[in-house]
Amino acid sequence: MKIPIKNRAAIFAEFGKIVCISVGFISNKNQEIGAKFKSFANEDEKQLLSDFSELMNKYYNNPEKQFICGHNVKEFDVPYICRRMIIHQMALPKIFDLHGKKPWETKHLLDTMELWKFGDGKAFSSLKLLTAVLDIPSPKDDIDGSEVGRVFWEENDLPRIAKYCEKDVLAVMQLLLRFKYQPLLTEEQIVFSSL
């Protein structure tokens, strides 16, 4: 089955548009682990990227002490965000300034897909598959990535997209905890910020 080009154009930064970036932070205060989530959702992509960049520069600007984690973050999310920022002529957050960096200088980008490969260069495992295999609640209980364009352009439902993105971020956190043999986050440990 051939997928129409209009359904694939959005995966290319040259043709796509970012309408939501969701982030999550794990904290450990007084031996209490918790997670907070925030979504930057806006039809104005440049404003969204500016707000996101401001957060990154203010709180997450030290690649030596902090890291960014995601599933396929090295080959999709970070390059896509950086390309869209360049298109808008915006300075990249320090943690995303990867130009000319050697692989060992980008160890602050932790990719759960890469971790799962265990050196197998041809392997690709989706987040949905890994959450199923590792008994983590699936983030794909409403929409998946292939439906985001439709939900945005036809339904104009940014809150629904933000919720989907936050569930993806939570799934990545849970996956990383599984990799470290730690208990999954419970509902009581999770805080979602409003849009």
TANOR-V812683 format. One record per run of one state. SS is the DSSP state (a for helix, b for strand, c for the rest). FROM is the first residue (numbers start at 1). TO is the last residue. If there is no record, write none. Layout:
ss & from & to
SS & FROM & TO
SS & FROM & TO
This chain:
ss & from & to
c & 1 & 4
a & 5 & 7
c & 8 & 8
a & 9 & 11
c & 12 & 19
b & 20 & 29
c & 30 & 31
b & 32 & 41
c & 42 & 44
a & 45 & 59
c & 60 & 67
b & 68 & 70
c & 71 & 72
a & 73 & 87
c & 88 & 93
a & 94 & 96
c & 97 & 102
a & 103 & 105
c & 106 & 108
b & 109 & 111
a & 112 & 117
c & 118 & 126
a & 127 & 133
c & 134 & 144
a & 145 & 153
c & 154 & 157
a & 158 & 179
c & 180 & 186
a & 187 & 189
b & 190 & 192
c & 193 & 195
